[in-house]
Amino acid sequence: MRTIRLYGILGSTFGREFKLSVASPKEAIRALCVIVPGFERFLNTSKQRGLTYAVFSGKRNLNDDELSMDQSTADIRIAPVILGSKRGGVFQTILGVALVAVGAVASYFGGGAVGVPLMQFGAAMALGGVVQMLSPQTTGLASKQSADNKASYAFGGVTNTTAQGNPVPLLYGRRRIGGAIISAGIYVEDQQ
């Protein structure tokens, strides 16, 4: 028997604690979908409401691959997490607010020529940090060395593929360096 604890809106809607005879967190979630009316539909539509879930076995946060492999006897905890809540942009926001404060102090003591632009820069930086925290960030914006990105000298560079979202240079004249291939294809024609 394992104890499954639901937190946040899950716990208030469907109950906070369940004791089930399950072997893994994946099996526990499946059992709750069968036993509790509306639970599966709530999970399936939660992304539209801006929610995702963190699953813990004891105090350890599990990733997707570990949901079916965790065979421990620790409590399973499922907690909702707001999409977009991450650490990216926190430092930028704090630094922006600090610059606004320094600019306000400088303006108060007669440094208006420095204080006002400093406050504007700080406000823009803080706003950029807030936007960065709220907006989803694509993973893998940098080129990666993976099995799908093998060395190829066909178009001039060792690694000539790039992730979506990277800038692509516009070339005029001759190319003397490697570059990112936007699209390429090879096809075979029958000889007649």
N, C-alpha and C positions, 0 to 999 in steps of 0.2 A: 504494500500500500504506500502510495506517495501522496503527499499533500500538494495540491495545486493552488497557488494564491494569485488572485487577480487584483490588480491595482488600478487606480484612476477610474475612468468612466466604465471600464470593463467590470470592476468590482462593484461599483454602485448600481450598474444595470443588471448584472447577471449573478451577483453573489460574490463574496470575497474569498471563500475557501471551499475546496472540494477535496475529498479523499477518494482516490481511484486506484485500482490495481493496474498500473501501466508500467511499461518498461522504459520508455523514453519520452522526452518532451513532445516529440512529433506525435506519438501515440496519445499523449494526454490531450493535445489540441484537437486531434481527430475525435477522441471520446467526448470532449466537451461540445464539439459541433453536433454530435449525434444526440447527446443527452439534453443539452440546454436549448430550448426553443429560441431561434433568432440569433444564436451565437455565430454560426457560420456566415450568415448574411451580414452581420455586423462587421466581422473580420474582413469580408470581401469588399465591403463598401467603405471601409475606414480610410483608404487612401484618398478618396474623394473629399473626405472631411479633413484631410491634412494630418492623418495619424499613421504611424507605423508602430511596431511593437518590438520591445527588447525582451528576450527570454533568458532567464537566469536559472542555472542549476546550482542551488546553494547561493554562493556569492559570485560565481563565475558566469560572465555574460557569454552566451553561446552564439556562434554564427550559424548560417543556414546549414552548413555541412554537418555540424555537431548536433543538430536537433534530433536526428535519428540514431546517432552513435552514443549519446550519453546514457550510460547504464547505471549511474550512481543511484543512491537511495536518498539523496538530498531533496529538499523541497524544490518544486518547480514554481518560479515566479514569472508572471507575464505582466509587463508594465507598458502602457502606451507612451510613445515618444512623439512629440510634435515634429513633423517634417520640417526641415530647414533649421532645426536647432542644432547648432554645431559651434565649434570654437573659432571658425574662420571669421575674421572681422572684429573680434573682441578687442584686440590690441589697438587696431586702427581707430575704433570708436573711443576708447579710453584716451589715446593720444590726442585725438581731435578735441575732446572735451577739455583736456589739460591745456591745449593751445588756446582755446577760447578763454579760459580762465586767465592765462598769462597775458593775453591780449587785452582783456578787460582791466587787469591791474595796471598794465602799461599805459592804457588810455587814461585811466584815473589819475595817474601821476604825471601826466603831461606828455606822454609819448604817443600821441594820437596818430602820428605818421607811421608808426610801427604797429601800434596796438590794433587799429581797425583792420588792416590787411591780415594780421595774425589771427584775429577773431574770424574773419571770413574764411581763411584757409583752414582753421580748426573746425569750423562748422561744416565745410565741404568734406573734410576728412572724416568727421564723425558720421555724417549722413552716408558717405560711401561705406563705412564700416557696418552701419545698420543694414544697408541694402545687401551687402555681402553676406551678412548673417541670415537674412531672410530668403535670399534667392538660392536655388539649388545650384551646386557647382558640378560641372561634368568631371568625371574621374578620368585620369589618364590624358591630360592635355599635352603632356610631353611625349616625345617619341619613346617607345619602349623596345627593349630587346626581348622578344618573346618568340615562341615557336612559329607564330604567324609572320614575324618580322625578321626573316633571315637575311643574311648578307647577300646582296645582289649587285653585280656590277653592270647590269644591263642598261641602266640609265645614268650611270655616272657616279653614284655614291655607294658606300658600303651599306648603309641603311637609308633607304629612300622612301619609306612610308611614314606617314604622320597621322596623328590622331585628329579627329574632327574638332574644329575650333581653333586650330593653329593658323597663324597668318601664312599666306602663300606669297612669295616674292613675284613681282611682275618683271619679266626680263625684256630688255631691249638690246639687240646685238647678239654677240656670242656668249655662250655659257662656258665658263671655265671652272665652275665649282659644282659640287653635288647639290641636288635639290629635292624637294618633296614632290613626288608624283601624285597628281590629282586623280588621274584616271589613265589606265592602260589596259590593253586587252590583246590577246593572241587568238587567232582563229585559223582553222585549217580549211582549205578549199580543195575539192576533188580535182585531180588533174584530168583533163579531157583530151 
